[in-house]
Amino acid sequence: MKKYTARLYSSWMLVFVILLIFLCISLSPPVHAQNTDGTFSIANYLPISDSGVKDGSLVSFSPKGYFLSKKEYDTF
């Protein structure tokens, strides 16, 4: 009789653990790894008012638009 109750207990424990895992997975919110808000990422084409701008150049932004940076850290 003891073996039967131990086996029954372990079976119910296994069912309980599986249901608990399923419940935790189903109630967790979805996670999205992609960027969906449309912000700038690594590289984008921008309209720059200066001429002779090469790929990889540093650009700055002012209310008048984008322009080629004069130093590494522009303060306008």
N, C-alpha and C positions, 0 to 999 in steps of 0.2 A: 504494500500500500504506500510506503514511503517513497519508493522509486516513482510510482505513478504520480503522486502529488508534486514531486520535484520536477518531473518532466512537464507536467501541466503548468506549473509555475513558470518554468523557463520558456514554454511556448507563449504564454500570456505576456511575459516580459518582452519577448522578441516582437510580438504584435504591437505592444505598447510603444516600444522604441521606434519601430517602423512608422507607426502613425504619428508619433511626435516629430520625427524627421520630416515626414510629408507635410505636416501642419506648419512647421517652421519655414520650409521652402515655399509653400504656397502663400504664406502671409507676408513674405519679405517683399519690399518694393523693388520694382525693376531698376536696373543699373545700366546706364548707357555710357559707353566709352568714347563715342564720337562727339565732336563739337557741333552742336546744331544751332547755335545762336548767330552764326554768320560773321563772327569777329575775325580779325586778321590772324593768320597763322604764321607759317614760316616765311613765305614769300608771296608778294602780291604786286601787280602792276599798278602804278600810281601815275597820275598826270603831274609831271614835274616842270616847273616854269623855266628852270635853267637848261642850257644846252650843253652837250658833251658829257652827259651823265652815263657812266659805265655800269655794267652789272656789278652789284656788291657795294655800290657807293652808299655812304651814309646820307640820309635825307632828314630834314627837319620839317616841322609843320608850323605854320603861323595862320592867322585869320585870312591872309591873302592866298594861301595854298601851300603846296609842298615845294621845297627848294633844296639845293645841294648844301650840305653842312659845310661850314667854314672851319670848324674844329671838331674834335671828338665829342665834346660836350657843348652844344650850342645853348646859349641863354638868350638868344635873339639879339 
